[in-house]
């Protein structure tokens, strides 16, 4: 199995470190031909407008959309925004997931926070029943999950922070910044 990490902008290095830790063959994706023989792709956190503009500049927008029609993609934070169909304002999007996202929904950088989440799918694949500690940095909220997408996790107040649509995953938070590899393992199980 070979997993790509979109390395245009943002915290791709942390995803790469996590994949190395899990012993997965990994490729940094900067150009369309890097997608060639991948089983899955991670789009990191960062700034979704910048990632979108760079994806257009490097001719990646259409290749990424095609990739996502048959293979696994996981977007964390800015990556989740980029995967969505609607952010309520004009910016380049892959438009692959039936989710509506609100950017910076918790406020500014200083309003970043951590929370323990209940994610039944992670408990299932790891066989361990324990909360998932999630880090939110100028995070988006997933306002609507419709069509083929389903909710994976909510905050205690009910707001949606993780969704899945077949092999596509979107998380408002940053699993690459924790020690807990369960979310990466879950994504690998979708890419397999
Ligand atoms: N606020 C960023 C955006 O709207 C996302 C932040 C992040 O990826 N940590 O694109």
Boltz pocket constraint, residues with backbone or C-beta under 6 A from the ligand:
constraints:
  - pocket:
      binder: B
      contacts: [[A, 44], [A, 45], [A, 46], [A, 47], [A, 48], [A, 49], [A, 76], [A, 77], [A, 78], [A, 79], [A, 81], [A, 103], [A, 104], [A, 137], [A, 138], [A, 139], [A, 140], [A, 172]]
      max_distance: 6.0
